[in-house]
Amino acid sequence: MADNPVGTNAEVVAILELCRDIEMQGAELYHRFEAIFCDSPEISQLWKKTAHEEENHASQFVLAIKLRRHGLVQSAGIGQTTAETMLNRIKSHIAEVGRNKPGIADALRLAIELEEELSGYHLSTMALFQEESQKKLFEAMMKNDLDHVTALKNAYQALEAKRE
């Protein structure tokens, strides 16, 4: 890998911090869904699990910020404007959920859409590490978390099957 990091330290850290915030806002949205659907234990538990996975992703960004300060994260693969746009989009969804509680199907569709878009924001796919072993560490940390999109899709399909 290159000896010199791409982007200034402050720029890369700012992007990593935005990505951390994206994950935390995603967790906030899912915790809200957990509360909204508390009368459906299976769905509520799915939201709780998904929220905790987003919090775990945020923790990985905190670690990446520390690594960046030591020069081990070379760059972020997205721009600050892109990250800010996604963060604002999630905040907008949270505000909308506060005004108008969605039904289960709508909440699941929204979460699936967000998760598919957010997959490009996961640290293992958007950061350039100084060494391949560091990237593999983050990939391993993410491996167990990536099933939540599948779990959301399965819950949506089961809900749709009940309607038919």
N, C-alpha and C positions, 0 to 999 in steps of 0.2 A: 504494500500500500504506500501511498505518497507520504512523505515526511511531514508536509505542511497540511494542516486542516483546511478544508474548503469552507469559506465563510469565516467571519470573525467569531471569536469565542462568544461574544455577546449575542450575535445574530443566531447562532446555532442553539445556544442556551434558551433564547427567547422562543424559538420554534419548539424546542423540546418541552418548555414550560406550557406552551399553548396546547401541545398534544397531551400533556398530563391533564390539563384543564378539560380538554375534550372528553377524556376518559372519565373524569370525575363528574362531569355534567351528564354523561351517559348513565353513570351509576345513579345519579340523582333522579333522572327520568324513570329508571327501572324501579327505584325505591318508591317513587310515587305510584307506579303501576301496582307494585306489591300492596300498597295501602288501599288503592282503589278496589282491587280485586281480592281483598282479604276474606271475603265470603266464599271464595273458591280456593281451598287449600292447595290443590295441585298447581294451579296457575300462579297463585301468590308465591309459592315456593320456587317456581321457575323464575319469576321476576327477582326474587331475593338472590338466588344463585347467580343470575346474570349480572345483577348489580355488584355482587362481590367480585366477580371476574373482572368487571370494568375497574373496580378499585385496585385489583391486583395489577392490571395493565398500567394504571396511574403510578403505582409504586415502582414499576419497571422504568418508567420515564424519570422518576426521581433518581434512581440508580444511574441511569444514562446521563443525567445532568451532572452528577458527581464524576462520572467517568470522563465526560467532556471537559470538565475543569482540569482533569489530569491529562488531557490530550488523547484519550483512547477512543473517543467517538469523533470521527473525522468531519462528518457533515450530516445534515438532515436532507432527506430526499424530497421534501416538499417546501414550498415557500411560505413565508409568514402570512401573506394575504390569503392563501388557500386554507391554512390552518384557522385563521381568524374567521373566515367565512363558515367553515364547518362548526366552529365553536358557537357562533351566533345562531346558526341554524338549530342546533340542539337546544340552546337557551330559548329560542322561539317556540320549539315544541313543548318545552317544560311550561312556559307561560300559557300556551294554548291548553295543555292538559289541566292547568290550574283553573282556567275559565270554563272549559267544556270537557267533562270526563268522557273519554272514549269508551266504546264497547270493547270487549275482549278481542274480537276479530280485528278491529281497527288498530288497537294497541299492538297486537302481534304483527300486523302488516307494517306498521311504522317501525317497529324494532327490527324486523327483518331487513327492511330497506336501509335503515341506518347502519346496521351491522355489516351489511354487504359493502356499503360505501366506506365504513370505518376500517375495514380490513387493510386498506392501503395506508392507514395511519399507525398500524401496529409497529412497534419499534423494530422488530426483526426484519420488516420489509422496507422501512423508510430510512433507516440510519446506515451510514457507512462507517464501519468499525476499522480501527487500525489493524486488527488481526482477525482472521477468520474464526479463531477459537472464541473470541468475544461474541461474534455474531451467533455462533452455535449455542452459546450459553443462553442468549436471549430467545433463540428459537426453541430451545428445550423448555424454557420457562413458559413460553406461550403454548406449547403443544397441548397441554391438558385443558387449556382455556378455549380453544377454537371450536369446541363442539357446541357452544351455545347457539350459534346460528342454526345448526341442525336441530337442536332442541326446540328453538322457537318455531322453525318450520314444521316440525312434527306436531307441536301443539296446535298450530294453525290448521294443519291438515286434519287432525283429529276433530277439531271444532267444526270445520266445514263438513266432515263426514257425518257428524251428529245432526247437522241441519238438513241433510239430504234425506 
